[in-house]
Amino acid sequence: MTLYLTACAYPKVITGKKAFTQGKTIRHKPPIYALHLKAMGLALTIIFCHLPNTLYNGKYLHQTTGAHTHAMTHFTNTLSPRLAQLHTNGLENLLCGGLKGIEKESLRIARNGIIAHTPHPYALGSALTHPHITTDYSEALIELITPPFADIQDTLAYLQSVHQFVYAHLDQEILLGTSMPCGISGDASIPIAEYGTSNVGRMKHIYRHGLWHRYGRTMQAIAGIHFNYSVPEALWPVLHHQENSPLSLADFIATAYFGLIRNFQRIGWLVLYLFGASPAICKSFFNSRPELMAQFAQFDGHTLYHPYATSLRMSDIGYKSKNQANLKIDYNSLSGYVDSLSQAINTPYPDYEAIGTVVDGEYQQLNTHILQIENEFYSTMRPKQIAQSCEKPTVALKRRGVRYVEMRSLDLDIFQPLGIATDTAHFVEALLLTCLLTDSPPMTEQDHQTNNANQLAVAHAGRKPGLELARNGGSILLTDWAQEILTAMQPICATLDANNPQGPYSKALQTQQAKVADPDLTASARLLATMRERSQAFAGFAIAKSAEHAQYFHDLPLDETANQAFLDLAAQSHSKQQAIENQPQLPFDEFLHRYFTQTCS
């Protein structure tokens, strides 16, 4: 018999286009320790935790000196007052009900696999102003955005309904179900997204034009899943009060969120191993970089791969920029993050100065700095705050702190019509809580290099038998480290499951434990195995599965009420774009100057 001293209730929230905790429309988109006491046949598990940079025995946990060797490695039996007091006060349910939102990118393609060159379908609304259906880099790269919900099932239900609506208006096109694109014939085959004639719309387009000059268009056609998560709002003042923190509540929250982010950077490779689904790529991906093809094995005449790869999307051929390799973005504090990111946005870069900003009267990029804007910085997780009109993301963070985090390292799951499995969503929520509740010392530059090296190793060869990762100046088997993390997550999953007899979080955890025990169960291994069984190239497999997804949604028509709601949203978005464009527009260079200097009013 095992007794978990946890309980959980799911608070319901009003559904709809609500932002994380403040009811505004969103447009884009502790160590956990388990003390086991066994006596007389009774296993008692007490869950306890602490957040980073908090008072403990009169000292700040993170105000330490010397080298930090912590890497979420040892879950010792050190009782923290925080969760113990939550249990004492019957408040452990406050760990439940954090808001979850999903942003899903997908390439629109013709049924022969060629990237669509048609405009973003008018019936779907304006890509500039629609809160749930927009475009990412390319006019063909559609982005579907759910509102945040307390129950992940509601999030997935909304994601399904928006898919149903989209498919009703795609005509003969389908959505590619893989992260890595197919059918590329040079940069011209990937149309840059258009957002109309307003200054805001032009800025979005020119930013993407700049990305083309800096990185090429192929990398920008890669798709993925972004998982947005905010810690339950009611938990913060309770933690803040019971620890007698001298920080303001906003600073306390920001400190905790950055601790979460640092821990995710330490163990983010686990997401690539468990959920990576891009071990193979079309040769067409390297049309502009043929020298890279020699680094890969040849699956067939059209497909390249690494035998043990998990997520080439998250490798150095995917969402990685060598131009950004020397950036030292500080994740040890909110102020450090804002300052270091702002420095990159304000620092000229010689290669980009050679491109120029305006050439022959046409904007080539927004500026010649290392980063044009904040979003150009590629990272596995971002701290987020909802920006107001003409407000830079870094300014929004500085003014109002962190609202939620955006986890960006999930590949599209080709075996799921939605691109993400329910088990995956449950697991990710539990993993993020684990990162929050686990001690998270500051990170050194060496720590960043180690984390990046581990991610790269897992992206290219995560399923390789005997693969070792760097940790604490030594090495450890990936499988051993993964099991440590999954074992540490058990009490969190039990807490989240306490009021649900079906135990979805614990079941999701068991599913991932099975993948660690048997790499053939991972999505990356299954993808390669299915291609072999069907004797299909990557493109053929991806297109066939995507067509199956299209049929799934066509056979699942949207109910009339939901359909009308989406039709109304589409119409409203067109009206909003028209209203913006009808307003007097500043000269574009003046508009940019006011935005970058934050002197819009």
Secondary structure, DSSP 4 states (H G I P E B T S, - for coil): -EEE-----------SS--TTT-PPP------EEEEEEETTEEEEEEE---TT-EETTEETT---S----SS--------HHHHHHHHTT-GGGGS--EEEEEEEEEEE-TTSPBP-SPSPGGG--TTT-SSEEESSBTTEEEEEPPPBSSHHHHHHHHHHHHHHHHTT-TT-EE--SSS-----SGGGSPBP---SSHHHHHHHHHHHHHHHHH-STGGG---EEEEEE--TTHHHHHHHHTT-SS-HHHHHHHHHHHHHHHHHHHTHHHHHHH--BSEEEGGGGTT-GGGGGGSEESSSSEEE-TT-SBGGGSTTSS--GGGTT-----S-HHHHHHHHHHHHHSB-HHHHHH-SEETTEESSS-SBS-SSGGGS--SEEEE----TT--HHHHHHHH---EEEEEEEPP-TTSTTSS-HHHHHHHHHHHHHHHHS------HHHHHHHHHHHHHHHHHTTSTT-EEEETTEEEEHHHHHHHHHHHHHHHHHHHHTT-TT-HHHHHHHHHHHHHH-GGGSHHHHHHHHHHHHT--HHHHHHHHHHHHHHHHHTSPPPHHHHHHHHHHHHHHHHHHHHHHHS----HHHHHHHHHHT---
